[in-house]
């Protein structure tokens, strides 16, 4: 069992930065692939970024590539999402998610979810 708690959301102007954190509890955190998804009202939750458990290989949605960076600290059981050059279209609730081993971009593949943290980017 893994429990995930996000933090770090807030209100920022376009062009600004935020860093989201996701603290995980439970065993074998380092064996889980971690990802960030986001969701806006009326839309499906979409993959933003993911990081594998061993090699720490990273994956990004095209819409955030070059602006967002995902990282993890297995010693702290925490995954981060550094978001730079934020745009109003990045406004969403951001969710942390975990699944065994391999990163995928498919929502239904993830077994554990956090409660979400709101990110609002003003123009």
Long-range contacts (C-beta under 8 A, 24 or more apart in sequence): 1-26, 1-112, 2-26, 2-29, 2-32, 2-98, 2-111, 2-112, 3-112, 4-96, 4-97, 4-98, 4-112, 4-113, 4-114, 5-114, 5-115, 6-94, 6-95, 6-96, 6-114, 6-115, 6-116, 6-117, 7-117, 8-117, 9-94, 9-117, 9-118, 9-119, 10-118, 10-119, 10-120, 11-120, 11-121, 11-122, 12-86, 12-119, 12-120, 12-121, 12-122, 13-121, 13-122, 14-86, 14-87, 14-88, 14-121, 14-122, 14-123, 15-85, 15-86, 16-86, 16-121, 17-82, 17-83, 17-84, 17-85, 17-86, 18-83, 18-86, 18-119, 19-80, 19-81, 19-82, 19-83, 20-80, 20-81, 20-83, 20-94, 20-96, 20-117, 20-119, 21-78, 21-79, 21-80, 22-78, 22-79, 22-80, 22-81, 22-96, 22-114, 23-76, 23-77, 23-78, 24-77, 24-78, 24-79, 24-98, 25-77, 29-74, 29-77, 30-54, 30-74, 31-100, 31-101, 32-98, 32-99, 32-100, 32-101, 32-112, 33-98, 33-99, 33-100, 33-101, 33-102, 33-103, 33-104, 34-70, 34-72, 34-79, 34-96, 34-97, 34-98, 34-103, 35-70, 35-96, 35-97, 35-98, 35-99, 35-103, 35-105, 35-110, 36-70, 36-79, 36-81, 36-94, 36-95, 36-96, 36-97, 37-94, 37-95, 37-97, 37-107, 37-110, 38-90, 38-92, 38-93, 38-94, 38-95, 38-119, 39-92, 39-93, 39-95, 39-116, 40-91, 40-92, 40-93, 44-107, 45-95, 45-107, 47-105, 47-106, 47-107, 48-81, 48-94, 49-81, 50-103, 50-104, 50-105, 51-79, 51-103, 52-101, 52-102, 52-103, 53-101, 57-103, 59-103, 59-105, 61-105, 63-89, 64-90, 83-119, 86-119, 86-121, 87-121, 88-121, 88-122, 88-123, 89-121, 90-119, 90-121, 91-119, 91-120, 91-121, 92-118, 92-119, 93-117, 93-118, 93-119, 94-118, 94-119
